[in-house]
Amino acid sequence: MEIVPTRSAFLELREERHVMQEGFQFLDEKRLLLAAELIRQGEFHRQVKGRWEEAWRHAQATLREAVGRHGLAELGAYPAAAAAVRIQRRTREFFGVRLCQATMEVQSVGPAPAPLNPTPEARRCAEAFGALLPLSVELSAVEGNLRRLLAEYRRTERRARALEDVILPEVEETLTLIGSALEELDQEEAVRVRLKRG
């Protein structure tokens, strides 16, 4: 930093250092709170993912049974259920990061067309895959939260490290240089005053 060593420059830089230190403390606290929220969201993700994986394994098993009974072509011709899907989202802000919670509601809008060859295997398969959809919506919301939180954590980490490792040490070094220069000027002035008196 190119600064003329004056008392006003020294005081201004010292005030800037104080503001920067407060900024670093804020970023450091924000970093800790983001990390805690990442852990909470990660635990929630683990729970939802566990439920989703269990439902997925069940859906795969029912699909194998249904394909074994009907064959792939006949099962693919099964009529889809008539339903209306509604996704509800609740959002909240956490240090500027939008966190979302999503749920899916399926409402029947009438009976599905009757299949030509109805079987319990096909019905169980449809129910298993139907149960997988709401969990997928919930899982995608929490995965989005984790991505946004991680991006904000990394951004905050970069800023905090820049202040801690680069900017604040430069300001400290400049303050030390200005302080030394001011001491030298004071000593020179004191010598000049003594020489004028002598």
Summary of the structure (lengths in Angstrom):
residues: 198
radius of gyration: 33.1
end to end distance: 39.4
largest distance: 120.3
contacts: 525
relative contact order: 0.16
helix: 74%
strand: 12%
